[in-house]
Amino acid sequence: MIAAELSLPDCPQRATPFTVTRRVRIGDCGVDRKLRLDGVACYLQDVGFDHLDVMPDGHAHQAWIVRRMVIDVVRPISFGEYVTVRRWASSTSTRWCNMRVQIDGADGGLVETESFLIHFAADKGIPARMSEAFLEPILAATDEHRLRWRPTLTEPVSPADAAVESTEFEVRVADLDFLEHVNNAAYLQIVENVLDRYTRLITSAHRTTVEYVKPIVAGDVVTVCWRYRDEVLDIGVAVAGENRAAMRVEPAPTA
């Protein structure tokens, strides 16, 4: 499977999505007054932890790793727009799940997302089984109960590749979260920085896929490299030549 072929399923009628509303603030937007990709990533984190507050055994499931994030900007969301954020499970196993989040703007903006999340035992740092009580509403929302990890960005860009541009990325204190890793949303800031050179990609519906491989920590010397061809922007993030994340921006399947 490739990133463009990954489908984002609609919410089934039997599921009751967790729903919150919020307004798009100035810190979420770029100079064009549109909700940035890193702003979307922050929304996903916020609604995820809010959802845990009302989930059975949510207090015992606080440690999660994002393995993949897919963001389809179907119609851009603007500064000041009120949005309804809906979250539900689209597939699951016992230790990981796909969570769909829809961000629906009152003025017509629409962003569809899906994240592959791995539940971790915080004290051991390894994937951990979700409790039966926690899994019950997740299992009820989807028929896919044997989810497996399959990467979609299988050829990460490296500085040695032909027709590749690159730059250094300095890890800032503000990029780190309480896990002492570069936060997921900061990777989307990297995407925004590179995407600014190829703004034609975002003039219509577009998909951004991020697959996280290994954390970046304080002190890492980070190289960002990218290649643009055939209306697809591929971005690689590496430390000492080791791939840490792969990203792609391309026309959305809905385009």
C-alpha positions as CSV (number, residue, x, y, z in Angstrom):
1,M,0.0,0.0,0.0
2,I,1.2,3.5,-0.8
3,A,0.2,6.7,1.1
4,A,-2.2,8.0,-1.6
5,E,-4.2,4.7,-1.5
6,L,-4.8,4.7,2.3
7,S,-8.5,5.3,2.8
8,L,-10.0,7.3,5.6
9,P,-13.3,5.5,6.5
10,D,-16.4,7.5,7.4
11,C,-17.8,7.2,10.9
12,P,-20.2,4.2,11.0
13,Q,-23.7,4.8,12.2
14,R,-23.3,2.5,15.2
15,A,-20.3,4.5,16.5
16,T,-20.7,7.6,18.8
17,P,-17.7,9.8,18.1
18,F,-16.2,11.8,20.9
19,T,-17.0,15.4,20.0
20,V,-15.6,18.8,21.1
21,T,-15.8,22.3,19.6
22,R,-13.2,25.0,19.5
23,R,-12.3,28.2,17.7
24,V,-9.2,28.5,15.4
25,R,-6.8,30.9,17.2
26,I,-4.0,33.1,15.8
27,G,-1.3,30.7,17.0
28,D,-2.8,27.9,14.9
29,C,-2.6,29.8,11.6
30,G,0.0,30.8,9.1
31,V,0.4,34.2,7.3
32,D,-2.4,33.2,4.9
33,R,-4.7,32.9,8.0
34,K,-5.3,29.2,7.3
35,L,-4.9,26.5,9.9
36,R,-1.4,25.1,9.7
37,L,-0.5,21.4,9.6
38,D,1.2,21.6,13.0
39,G,-1.9,23.3,14.3
40,V,-3.9,20.2,13.1
41,A,-1.4,17.9,14.9
42,C,-1.9,19.9,18.1
43,Y,-5.7,19.5,17.8
44,L,-5.2,15.7,17.4
45,Q,-3.2,15.6,20.6
46,D,-5.6,17.7,22.5
47,V,-8.7,15.8,21.5
48,G,-6.9,12.5,22.1
49,F,-6.2,13.3,25.8
50,D,-9.7,14.9,26.2
51,H,-11.1,11.6,24.9
52,L,-9.1,9.6,27.5
53,D,-10.9,11.6,30.2
54,V,-14.2,9.9,29.4
55,M,-13.0,6.5,28.2
56,P,-13.3,3.5,30.6
57,D,-9.8,3.0,32.2
58,G,-8.6,6.1,30.4
59,H,-6.5,7.1,33.4
60,A,-4.5,3.8,32.9
61,H,-3.9,4.5,29.1
62,Q,-2.0,7.7,29.1
63,A,1.1,6.6,27.2
64,W,0.8,6.5,23.4
65,I,3.2,6.7,20.5
66,V,2.1,8.0,17.1
67,R,3.4,5.7,14.3
68,R,1.7,7.4,11.4
69,M,-0.4,10.5,10.9
70,V,-2.4,11.2,7.8
71,I,-3.9,14.7,7.2
72,D,-6.3,15.4,4.3
73,V,-6.9,19.1,3.9
74,V,-10.1,18.8,1.9
75,R,-11.0,22.5,2.3
76,P,-8.8,24.9,4.3
77,I,-9.9,26.0,7.7
78,S,-9.5,29.7,8.5
79,F,-8.6,31.9,11.4
80,G,-11.6,32.5,13.7
81,E,-13.6,29.6,12.3
82,Y,-15.5,27.5,14.8
83,V,-14.8,23.8,14.3
84,T,-16.4,20.6,15.5
85,V,-13.8,17.9,16.2
86,R,-15.0,14.3,16.1
87,R,-12.9,11.3,17.1
88,W,-13.6,7.6,16.7
89,A,-11.8,4.3,16.2
90,S,-11.6,3.0,12.6
91,S,-9.6,-0.2,13.3
92,T,-7.8,-1.8,16.2
93,S,-5.9,-4.7,17.7
94,T,-5.1,-5.2,21.3
95,R,-2.1,-3.0,21.5
96,W,-2.6,-0.4,18.8
97,C,-5.4,1.3,16.9
98,N,-6.3,3.7,14.1
99,M,-8.1,6.8,15.3
100,R,-10.0,8.9,12.9
101,V,-10.5,12.6,13.6
102,Q,-12.6,14.9,11.5
103,I,-12.3,18.7,11.9
104,D,-15.4,20.3,10.4
105,G,-15.5,24.1,10.1
106,A,-18.6,26.1,10.4
107,D,-17.6,28.2,7.4
108,G,-17.0,25.2,5.1
109,G,-13.4,24.2,6.0
110,L,-12.8,20.4,6.4
111,V,-9.8,18.4,7.4
112,E,-9.9,14.6,7.7
113,T,-7.2,12.7,9.6
114,E,-6.2,9.2,10.8
115,S,-3.5,8.3,13.2
116,F,-1.9,4.9,13.9
117,L,-1.4,4.9,17.7
118,I,0.5,2.4,19.8
119,H,-0.3,2.0,23.5
120,F,2.8,1.8,25.7
121,A,3.5,0.7,29.2
122,A,4.9,3.9,30.6
123,D,7.1,2.1,33.1
124,K,8.6,-0.4,30.6
125,G,8.6,1.5,27.4
126,I,7.1,-1.4,25.3
127,P,3.8,-1.8,23.6
128,A,1.1,-2.9,26.1
129,R,-2.3,-4.6,25.8
130,M,-5.3,-2.3,26.3
131,S,-7.7,-3.3,29.1
132,E,-10.9,-5.0,28.2
133,A,-12.9,-2.1,29.6
134,F,-10.9,0.4,27.5
135,L,-11.2,-1.8,24.3
136,E,-15.0,-2.3,24.6
137,P,-16.1,1.0,23.0
138,I,-13.3,0.8,20.4
139,L,-14.3,-2.7,19.4
140,A,-17.9,-1.6,19.1
141,A,-17.0,1.1,16.7
142,T,-15.3,-1.0,14.1
143,D,-15.3,-4.4,12.5
144,E,-11.6,-4.4,11.9
145,H,-10.1,-6.0,15.0
146,R,-6.9,-7.4,13.6
147,L,-5.1,-4.2,12.6
148,R,-1.4,-4.6,11.6
149,W,1.2,-2.1,10.9
150,R,2.1,-1.6,7.2
151,P,4.3,1.3,6.3
152,T,3.2,3.4,3.3
153,L,6.4,5.5,2.9
154,T,8.8,2.7,2.1
155,E,11.5,4.7,0.3
156,P,12.6,7.5,2.6
157,V,14.5,10.4,1.0
158,S,18.2,10.6,2.0
159,P,20.9,13.3,1.4
160,A,22.7,10.9,-0.9
161,D,19.8,10.7,-3.3
162,A,19.9,12.5,-6.7
163,A,17.9,15.7,-7.1
164,V,17.6,16.1,-3.3
165,E,17.9,19.4,-1.4
166,S,18.7,19.5,2.2
167,T,19.1,21.8,5.2
168,E,19.9,21.5,8.9
169,F,17.2,21.7,11.6
170,E,18.1,22.9,15.0
171,V,16.1,21.2,17.8
172,R,14.7,24.0,20.0
173,V,13.7,23.7,23.6
174,A,10.1,24.5,22.6
175,D,10.1,21.4,20.2
176,L,10.5,19.0,23.2
177,D,7.6,17.6,25.2
178,F,7.6,16.0,28.7
179,L,8.8,12.7,27.2
180,E,12.0,14.6,26.2
181,H,11.3,13.8,22.5
182,V,10.6,16.3,19.7
183,N,6.9,16.5,19.8
184,N,4.9,15.1,16.9
185,A,3.6,18.5,15.9
186,A,7.1,19.9,15.4
187,Y,7.6,17.5,12.5
188,L,4.7,19.2,10.8
189,Q,6.5,22.5,11.2
190,I,9.3,21.0,9.2
191,V,6.8,20.0,6.5
192,E,5.4,23.6,6.5
193,N,8.9,25.0,6.1
194,V,9.7,22.9,3.1
195,L,6.2,23.2,1.7
196,D,6.5,27.0,1.5
197,R,8.7,26.4,-1.5
198,Y,6.0,24.4,-3.3
199,T,2.8,26.3,-2.5
200,R,1.1,25.1,-5.7
201,L,0.7,21.8,-3.9
202,I,-1.8,23.4,-1.4
203,T,-4.0,25.3,-3.9
204,S,-6.3,22.3,-3.9
205,A,-7.1,19.3,-1.6
206,H,-3.9,17.7,-0.4
207,R,-2.7,14.9,1.8
208,T,0.2,15.0,4.2
209,T,1.5,11.7,5.6
210,V,4.1,11.4,8.4
211,E,5.5,8.1,9.5
212,Y,7.6,8.3,12.6
213,V,10.5,5.9,12.9
214,K,12.6,6.8,15.9
215,P,12.4,9.8,18.3
216,I,14.6,12.9,18.0
217,V,16.0,14.2,21.3
218,A,17.8,17.3,22.5
219,G,21.3,17.6,21.1
220,D,20.6,15.6,17.9
221,V,22.0,17.1,14.8
222,V,19.1,16.8,12.4
223,T,19.2,16.9,8.6
224,V,16.0,17.6,6.6
225,C,16.1,16.6,2.9
226,W,13.5,16.7,0.3
227,R,12.7,15.9,-3.3
228,Y,9.8,17.3,-5.4
229,R,8.7,15.5,-8.6
230,D,5.5,14.7,-10.3
231,E,3.4,16.9,-7.9
232,V,4.7,14.9,-4.9
233,L,6.9,16.3,-2.2
234,D,8.9,13.7,-0.2
235,I,10.7,14.8,2.9
236,G,13.2,12.8,5.0
237,V,14.4,13.6,8.6
238,A,17.7,12.0,9.6
239,V,20.2,12.0,12.5
240,A,23.7,11.0,11.6
241,G,22.4,9.4,8.4
242,E,19.7,7.4,10.3
243,N,16.2,7.9,9.1
244,R,13.9,9.2,11.9
245,A,10.8,10.2,10.0
246,A,9.4,10.1,6.4
247,M,6.9,12.6,5.2
248,R,5.0,13.2,1.9
249,V,2.7,15.9,0.6
250,E,0.6,15.0,-2.5
251,P,-2.9,15.7,-4.0
252,A,-5.5,14.2,-1.7
253,P,-7.5,11.2,-3.0
254,T,-10.5,13.5,-2.8
255,A,-8.9,16.0,-5.1
